[in-house]
Structures are given as structure tokens and as C-alpha cells.
Amino acid sequence: LEAPSSEIHGVMSDDALTDDDLQLGRWDSASISLIAVDWRAPLAEAVPLLQGEIGSVSVADDGFSAELTGAAATLDAPVCPETSSECRAALGDRDCRIDLGPRRMIAVLSGQIEGNRLTMTPQPGGDYVAGSLVVVSGPMTGFRSPILGIECGAVVLRDPPRDTIGAGAQLWLTQGCDKRFGTCRDRFANAINFRGEPHLPGNDLLTRYPGA
């Protein structure tokens, strides 16, 4: 029952498939079908060879390679969640149930420093640390990165954009969560939906007390 995986290689041969689109992840998780046809009889019925979704993509020169994952890849998912002192839900998903509407903001980029440090107006607060940033206008539309921190008026991204975003681009920011029970309880008043076991004794139980 091991999940099969494949990889395809090709060149940029269509106006709808560009280098930037692949790098920005616009084709991530897209469905793809590989078929065989007889070039001598193009109207003959095609033979399906493989079907799946696009996984990780790498681009080099004028070519690209894309990982394909089939339906059997879902077998790699755990059957049941593991215990954890941190929340297993993502902020705003169906398990968390927090409304992200009032926890998002639109900002305008005013400058880009050292690739992964952006300045913008208005400046987001500390609630956006561990959140995400998406570019929603300009040639870098679709670029997405988690927010690592906010330092000296600049937002620090985990993934530096592969190209300059450009001043004036609009950014969509979403708040983050550190997945701790105290944060869930005090900041979001959402302890009832906390998907973790913060009070369950862990492997370090015997080392918490002197002489144990």
C-alpha cells in the first residue's frame, strides 16, 4: 500500500504555463492527467497513463520538473491525531472556528529590505506574527509566505520573494497563532475548541521536580 509518486520534466511550451506561475505556486495542487495518443491517428481514443496532483515544482533554465502525487498519497496521513501540548488546528479552520474576517488587513508595500523584510502602510501589529502574507496586486501576485516577526517597523518573511515585489503593491495579511493554550484562552477566548492536550503529562514529567 505504499503510495506511488512520479515526476515529470518538460519545457515552457505554452503561454498559460509560465516560469513565474510555477515559482509562485499558482499551479500547486493542480490536477494533471498523463495520456498516450497515437500521433498517426490523432482522433483515436487516448490511453490514460497517470493521474494525480502537482506537488513540489523546481525550475531550471527553460525547463521544469514537477512531482506528481496520486490518490494513494492520502494513505500516508495518520489514522488518528497524536497527542500534543500545542493545538493541532490551524487558525480559522473548521476545528478552530475562529472568524478570520476581522483578523485580516490590506496594506500597501512601501519598501523591500534585504529580500525578506518588507515595510508597509499601515504597519501590522504583533498579532500578525506567525500569520501569513499574500501579494494581491502587481507581477508578484500570488506570492505567499509565513510571517516570522516584525522588527524595527519591517515585516520579516520566512520565504524571500524570488523577485522585487515593487512599491505600491497591495498585500493581504492574516493574523497568526502560536498554538499555545494560554493564547487560545486569553487572546481568542476559544479554549473550548483547543485541539491539544496542554495538561497531559509528557516524557519530562519526572524531571520537573527536584530529586525526582
Secondary structure, DSSP 8 states (H G I E B T S, - for coil): ----EEEEEEE--BTTB-HHHHHTTTTTT-EEEEEE--TT-TTS--EEEEEEEEEEEEEETTEEEEEEE-GGGGGGS-SS----SS--S-TTSTTT----GGGEEEEEEEEEETTTEEEEES---GGGTTSEEEE-SSTTTT-EEEEEEEETTEEEESS--SS---TT-EEEEE------HHHHHHTS--GGG--S-TTS--TTGGGSSTT-
